[in-house]
């Protein structure tokens, strides 16, 4: 974990130097760092894992010697395991709810708890502290913040380095789940994380909701090809709700479009038994595109997001 945080912070520092100090476009710098990171990881993998007595090779590491720590809530999911017994009774709805609750309370990883606690922690830090107020002011109007004595450049560096360290921590979590490092393990999940941020309108609560939605789609496609078809029913219900809301607001074009896609999703759910493997593996990305297209009208990014700031220039 410490190694992932440190390496992620170094990547964030490189991004900060390029964008904050030298004014490089954020997208160009991000793409370049992604390419550089892939090359560095391949170099380290060849240096460390080739001819390693523990195993591994050019594209993957040896398996971890031990699993990360987990815990289960006593009585409910361990020991007597009341939720497990209730789930095995197969009572309508009640057993299903018990199974869901058991999933939230049995074998929970410590890093998962840390990630969940980061959501209210980020809210308190950004909206209830002087540091958070200054960081948000640098994102909205750095010139005004600078005129009030806020160290804009320093705070930009701190924010980008922290974001890099959190990205590194997310990569470590993937290794924990797979119990091994593999080349290309992120598989575009960083971009889905960026989409979750946009979906959440740059707010911790919205970000958590977006991450939960995209993470659910990702986990579902890893576990069940037939289960992904059930997402079509959920999409149909959500689009129907969107159509009703847009119709009530007098936006007929948006309402008709949402209703048409809802009908198509419902038909797909009824007639499709199993989706092709390629579409199943692409489910998280399709979900991302659909959700962002529906949420794009209500988004408002920080006004200075991605813009180069130079003291004295307006």
N, C-alpha and C positions, 0 to 999 in steps of 0.2 A: 504493500500500500504506500509506504513512504517513497519507494523508488518510483512508482507510477506518478505520485503527486509531484515529486522533484522533476522528473523528465517532462511532465506536462507543463510545469511552471517554466522550465527552460524554453519550451516551445512557445509559451505565451510571452515570455520576455523577448524572444526573437521577433514575434509578431508586433509587440509594442515598439521595439526599436524601428522596425520598418515603417509602421503606420503613424505612430505618434511623433517620432523624431524626424524621419525622412519623408513623411507624407505620402507613402506608397498607398495605392488603392487597397482597401481592406480585402476585397475579393481576390485580387491578384496575389497579395501577400499570403492569404489563407490557402489558395491553391498551391502556391509554391512551397509552403511549409508542409502541406500534405504530401507532395511529391518527395520532398527532402526527407520527411519522416519515414516514408516507406523504404527509401534507400538506406537510411541509417539503421532501421530495424533489420533489414536483410543482411547488412554488413555484420551487425552484432550477432545475428542468428548463425551466420556462417562461422564466425569467430568462436562462438561459445558452444554451440550444439553439435557441430560436425565432429565426429570421432569422440563424442562424450561417452564415458563409461556408463552413464545413467540412461543413455538412449537419446532419441531426438535426431534431428537432421537439419537440412538447410531451411525448411519451411515450418518446422515445429519444434517445440521443446520437449524434454522428457515430462512425463506426468508428474503432477505435484505429489510430494511425499505425504502430505496430510491435507485434509479438507479444511476450509475456513470454519471458524466456530459458528454454530447455530444454537438456537434454544427453542423450547416449546413451553407454552403456558401450562403450569401444573393443573391437574384434574381435568381441564377442558380438552387438552390435546396430548397429554402425557400422563403416565400412571394409569388411573382409571379410564382415561380417554373417553369422556362422556360424549363428545361430539362425534368421535369415530363410531361408537356404538349406535348413536342415533342415525348416523348416515347409513349404516348397514341395515337398518330396519326398512329402508326404501318406502317411507311414508311420503305421500304426495306433498311437495313443496317444502315440508318441514325437514326432510332428510336432505333435500337439495341445499337449503339454507345452512344446515349443519355442515355439509361438505365445504361450502364456501367459507364459512367461519373457521373451519379446521385448516383450510389452506392458508388463512391469515395468521394462525396461531401455532402451527406445527412446523418445526424445522426452519424457522425464520433465520436468515443470515444476519449477522451483526452489521455487516455493511449495508444491508437493506434498511435496517432500523436507522442507521446514520443518515442514509439518503432521505428517508421520510422526515426525520427531524430537521434536515436542512431547509425544508420548505417553510415552516414557521420561523426558523432561525433567520432565513434570508429576508422574510417580511419584517421581522423585528429590526434587523440590521439596516435595511434600506429605508424603512418608513418610521422608525422610532429612535434613531440615533443621529447625532450631528454628522458622523462620517457618511451615513447613508444619504442624508440630505445633500451633502456636498457632491457625492458621486452622481446623484440624479440631476443636480444642477449642471454638472459638467456635460451630461448627456443632452440636456435641454437647451442650455444657453451658456456655453463656456466663456464667452466674452463678459457676460454679466457676472458670472461667478468669479472670474479673474479680477474684475473691478472691485469686488468685495473682499479680496485677499485670499481667495480659495486657491491652493496650489494645483492648478488644472493638470499640468503635465504629470506631476507626481501621482495624482489620483488616477489618471488614465493608465499609467504604468501599473499601479497596484491592482486596478480592476481587471486589466487584461491578463496579468500574471495569475491572479486568482482564478479567472475563467479557464486558463490553461491547466492549472493544477486540478480543477474539478473534472476537466475532460480526461486527464490522465487517470484520475480515480475511476471514471467510468470505464476506461479500457481495462483497468485491473479487475473490475467486476466481471467483465466478460471472461477473463482468464479463470477467475474463481468458479464461474458457472460451468465452463467446459473442462476444468481441472487440467488444462493444458493451453499453451500458447500456439496459435496457428497463424500463418501468414494470411493477411486479408480478413482477420477475425472481426473487425468492426463492420465490414460489409455495408458501408454507407449509413450506419446508425448515427454517426455524428451529424450528418445532414438532416436526419429525421429529428435529432435533438434540436437543431436550429429551427426546424419547422414547428416543433412543440413550443419553442419560445415565441415564435410569431403567432401561433394559434392562441397562446395564452396572453397575447397583447402585452408582452413584456412585464407580466405580473407573476409573482410566485405561485399564487393559487391557480391561475389559468395555465401556467406552465406545468404544474403537477397534473392537472386534468388532461392536458394534451399528451404528456408523457405516459399517463396511465392508458389512454386510448391507443396510442401507437404501440406501446409496449404490449398491450393485450393482443393487438393484431399480430405482432411479431411472434409472441409466444404461441398463439393459436396455430399459425402456419407451421411452426416447428413440431407441433404435437399431433395435428389431425388435418388431413386433406379434406375430409368430409365436413369437419367442424367449420372450416372457412366458409362453406356455403351458407351456414347460419348467419354469417355477417350480412348477407344480402337482405335477409329479413329485417335485421336491425337498421340497415341503411334505408330500406323502404319506409320504415316507421319514422326515422328521423327526417327523411325528405318530405314525407307527408306532413309532419309537424311544421317544417319550414314553409311548405306550400300554404298551409292554413294561416300562419303568421304573416307571410308576405301578402296573401290575399286580403287579410284584415287591414293591412296598411295601405291597400290600394295599389300595390305593385303587381299588376296582373301578369306582366311578362315573366318576372321571377317566379311567381306562383305557378304558372302553367309549366315552366321549365322544370321546377322541382317536382311537380306532380307527375310529369312525364317520366322523369328518371326514377321516381318512386315506383311507378307501375312497371318499368323495365326491371328494376331490382326484384320486385315481387314475383314477376314471371320467371326470372332467373332462379329464384329460390325454389319455385314450384317444380320446374322442369329439369334442373341440374342436380344430379346425384353426387358427382365428384368432379372437381375442377382439375385441369391439367397441372402437372408439377410446376411448370414455368410460371403460371399465373399464381399458384399458391405461394411460391417463394417471393413473389413480387407484391403480395398482399399488403405489407406495411407501407410500401411506397405508394400504392394505389390509394390506400386509406389517407395517407398524407396529402396527396393531390386533391382528393375529394373534399376533405375537411378544410383545407386552406382556401379552396375555391369558394366554399360556402361562407367562410368566416372573413374573407378579405375585405368586405365592405365596412366592417366595424373596427378595423385595426387602426391604431395610431402609434407609430413608432416614436421614440424620442427624436426631437427635431434635429439634433446635431449628430444623430447616429450615422457613423460611417463618413462623416465630413472631416476634412483636415482643418485643424485650428492652429492659427499662428497669432501670437500676442500682438495686438496693435492693428490687426487686419479685421475687417468687418464684411 
